């Protein structure tokens, strides 16, 4: 399967803008070019000039709103020429996807993987419409997936310093992982796993040092662009993204004619309060680290912003669902039902794409559907290991 994916990548090697892997990748490449030149990567005019020089014909710049330490993480790729950088990024995505699916499977099993684990791991990670969109647009979904998978594996295997360092990288899209931060904070406090906090602090410090080494002003420039979007850039509250908050906002617009932005603030705040209370008061019968996929799903659902290609991170619950279906669920009908449910979720995106084109805001239902299947799989896993199943001991 990975060989097929690599073959597809090679057959679609980007040569110029608008090829596979280039449409959104140009925002990161252009921002890096501007930053290395000692200028402001959040300046729409400078970004537009670099993007147009690389072949983009649009008069509106494609802005990079992420914190500047994302450029530090991607710099080995971004320093290349535009076409070569986009091609390299596609290849790197395949490698990151492979590592991520193995980490997720190993993290869930808490054991060395056996041959039978590779099939569900690959299915859960690579057979994903959001992942395909991330590759097609040159987005950072697989980078986020690898980081999330590393955090999950590290938490489950008690490598807490590495877990904290991985969690610090999620600050490249903090709005997407805010409930994961709540989960981590309660895990640290309840189980006294202070090394996670130390790892997060060290990881954040290293990211900031790398950013400052490029330009001491980058963090300030990024923050100013967030609180006061520069002229010529579309402010975030005008976006229509596939999240529950935007679905509610769109519904209110249809009912009342007023598309107020309050759901973008209220829904995440309510989610933080309710999730924190529930997680704090829940029974100790189940270890907290088992709830990482739940925290991830809820965070993506309640995020104020987020795109369908960001949903590539939902490979975490998907891999677990397939692992359960292939090796833990004790009825064949349930195994097929779980596999079919995941495939139907992705088929739904395909059908919706055919009907609506690239209306990303309409895919807000996808994380909810994945969460529902994950909860169903959790209910179907036997509470005590069946002797018919293989042992996962080291």
N, C-alpha and C positions, 0 to 999 in steps of 0.2 A: 504493500500500500504506500509506504514511504517512497519506494522507487517510482511508483506511478506519479506521486505528487512531484517528485524531483523532475521527472520527465515533462510534466506539464509546465513547471517553472522554466525549464530550459527552452521549451518550444515557444514560450511567451516572454523571452528575455527582453526587458525594456530597452529600447533604443532612443526613444524621445518621449516628451511629455504626452500624456493621454494613452500611452501603452499600459499594459498590466503593471501594477505595482508603482505607479508614478503619480496618480491624481492627487492624493493627499500627502504622499511622501515629500512632495516639493516644499511643503510648509516647513518641515524640519530641516531639509537641506538648505533652503534659503535662509532660515533663521540662523543656522550655524555659519553660513557664509558671512552674514552681516555681523554676527557676534565676533567672529575671528578678525574682522576688519576694524574692530574697536568701536562699532556703532550699535545702535539700539535695535535688537531683533524684534521688538514689539512696535516698531515704527512702520505703519502701513505703507508709506511711500517708498521706504527703502526695501521692504519685502517685495512690493509689487515690481520694482525695477529689477530685482534679482530673479524673480519668478518669470517675468516676461523675457528676460535674457535667456532663460532656460527653455523657453518655448511655450509658456502658458499665455494664451491670448486674452484672457479675461481682464477687464479693467478694475475689478474689485480684488484686493489682495486676499489670499488664503492665509489667515493668521494662525500662528502658533500661540495658543493661550497657556500652554503648559508651563510649569516652572522651568527656569533655565537649566536646572541640573539634569533634565531629560537630554539636553544636548551633550552633556558630559558623558552620559551612559551610551549614547549613540555615536559619539565622535569618531571612533575607529572606522565606522561605515561612512559617516557624513563627510569626512575629509576627502573622499574620492570625487571624481567628476560625476556629474548628475546621473548619466545613464549607468555608469559602473556602480555608483552607490545604490541606485534603485535595484539593480540586478543582485548585488551583494546582499541587500536587505531581504530580498525574497528567499535567497538560499539560507540566510541566518534564521528566517522564520521557520523553515522546515526543521532545522536543527533544534530550535527552541521548542517547537511543538513536540518533537520526539522526546526531548529531555523532560518536558512538562508532564506528558502522559505517564512516563515511567515513575516520576516523582509522586504523582498523585496516587498511582496504584500502590507503590511501595509505602506511601504514607498511610493509606487506608488499611493495607494489610498489616502494617507494622512488622514486616518480614521481608526476606529476600523473595524476589519475584520468581515464579515458575513459568514455564513456557505457556501454560494455559492463560496466564494473566495478560499476555501481550495483545491478544485479540481484543478483549473488551477495552483495554487501555487505548489501543489505536483507534477503535471505533468511537470512543468517547471524545477523543481529542481531535482527530482529523476529519471525521464525518460531521462537519459543522458548517452550516451556512454563514453564521457570523465570522467564523475563522476564514472561510473563503473570501468574504467581503474584506476582511482585514488584509489579506494578501493582495487582493485585486486593487485596493486603494493605496497600498503601501503604508498602512497604519501600524500602530504599536500594540495591537491586541495580543500578539504572541509574546511580546516582551512582558506585558502585564500578566499573561497567563503563566509564564515561566516564574515570575516573581511570586505570584500567588501560590503556585504549586510548591515552590521552595519553602515558603512560609508554612504551608500546610504540612509538608513532609517534616520540616524541622520541629514544629510544635508537637507532632505525633511521636517523633523519635527523641524528644527531649534535648534537641540541639538548640538551646534557647538563644544563645548569642547570634547564631545564624538566622533564627526565626525573626529576631528583632531587626537585624540588618535588612532582611528581605522586606519586612513590613515598612521600613523607612523608605524604600524605593517606591512604594505605592503612593507616596506624596506627589508623584508626577501627575496623578489624577485623583486628588484627595476627595473630590465630590463623589467619586464612584465607590469609595471604600470606607466611608465614614462609620458605618456600622461594624465593619471589620475592626476599626480602631476601638470601638466600644467593647467588642468581644475581647480584644487583646487586653484592654485595661482591666476588665473584670477577671479574665484568666490570670493575669499577673497578680492581682490583689487576692483573689480567692485561693489560689494554689501557691502563692508566695514564689512565683517564678520571676524573680527580679532581674534575672539575666536577660530576659526578653527586653525589658526596658533599657538595660545597659546596651544591648546590641542595637536597639532602635536609635538611641542617642548617638552611639558611635557611627552608625550608618548615616544618620542625618548630618553629622559633623563632617564626614568624609565627602558627602555630596556637596555641602556648602563650600568646603575648601576647594574642591575641584571647580566649582562655579566661580569662586572669587579669583582663582588662579587665571581663569579666562578673562574676567573683567570684574573688578570690585563693585561695579554699579549694576550688574545684571539683576540681582535680587530685588533691588529697589525699583528698577525699571519694570520688572514683571509685576510687582505689587501695585505700582501706579497704574499699569494698564488694566489690572483687574478692578480696582475701585473706581477708575475713571477711564473707560475705553476711549482710545484716541480717535480723533476724527478720521473718517474713512474706513473704520472697522465696524462690523455689525455687532452691537452689544449682545451679551449672552441672553438677556431677557427676551430678545426677539427671535431666538432660535425655536425650532419645533423638533424636539428629539423624542425618541421612543421610550419615554418613562411614564410612570403612573402620574406624576405631577403634571406633565404636559397633557396627558389624556384627560385629566380632571379639568385642566384649564381650557382645553378645547371644547369639552362638554359644556362648561359654564358659558363659553362664548356662543355656542349654538342656542342655549336656553335663554340667556339674558342679553346677549349682544355685547357683553363686557368681558373681554379676555384678560382679566386682572392677573397679575403675576404672583398673587399671594400663595397659590398652591406650591410654588417653587420653594418658598421658605417654610410654610406651615407643615407640609407633609414630611420633609426630612426631620424637622424638630420633633414632631409627634412620634415618628419612627424611633428616634434616639431615646426618647423618654420611655415609650412602651417596651422597646427591646431591652433596655437596660434594666427596667423593673422586672421583666419576665426572666431575664437571664440571671439576675441576682437572686431571685426567690425560687428558682427551679430546684428540683430535687437533686441531691448529690449522688443518686443511684447511677447516673450516666455521667461520664467524665466530660468536662467542658470541651475538650479538644475535638470531640466527635461532632460538635455543633458548628465547626468552622464553615462547612458548606452552606448551612442554613444562614449564618451571618452574611456570607458572600451573596447569596441569592437575594436576601432581604435588602442588602445595601444597594445592589444594582437596581432593584425594583423601586426603592424609595429615593434614589438619587435625583437631585434637581435637574441634572443634565446627564446625557449618556447616549451613545450611538449604538446601532446594531452591531457594528464591528467590535465595540467594546464588550459585547456579550460573548466574545470568544473565551473570556475568563470562566464562563459557565461550563467549560469542559471539566471543571473540578467535580461538580455534582453529576455531570453526565458520565464520566469515567466510573464513578462510584456506583451509579445506577447499573451500568453494564457489568461491573464486577459482581454486584449482587445478583443480577439476572443470570450470569453465567456460572456462579459458584455458590450462592447462598440460599436463594429462594428455593423452597422445597416442593414447588408444584410447577410442572412444565407450562401450564396455561398462564401462570403469573409471570414466568420468565419471558414468554412470548409477548405478553401484554406490556411489560416494561420496555422491551426493545422496540415494539411497535409504537408505543407512546412517544418515545424520543424521536424516532424517525418521522412520525406524523408532525411533530413540532417543526422540524426542519422542512418537511414538505409543505407545511403551511406557509412558511416564508417564501418558498419558491412560487407557490400559487399566488400569493399576495404580490410578489414582485411582477409576475406576468400581468396581473390585473391593474396594478397601480404604478408600475415603473419603479422609480427610486424614491418613493414616498417613505422615507425611513421612520417618520413619526408614527406610522401605523403599526409598527412592530412592537409596541409597548407590551403586548400580551405575552411575548416570548419568555421573558424571565419568570413570569407568573406560572406559565405552563411547565417550565423546567422545575420550578419549586414544587409544584403539585405532584409531578412524577417522582421527585426525590422523596417527598413525604410518603407517597404510596409505597415506594421501595423500602423505606424505613419501617413501615407498618408490616410489610410482608417478610422481613428478615426474621427468622426464628430467634427467640430470646436466648436460648441455650444452643451451643454448637451441636449440630447433628453428627453422629459418628460416621454417617455416609459421606460427609464432606472431608476434604483433605485438611490436614493440620497446617496452620500458618506459622508454626514455631520456627525459630531460627535453626 
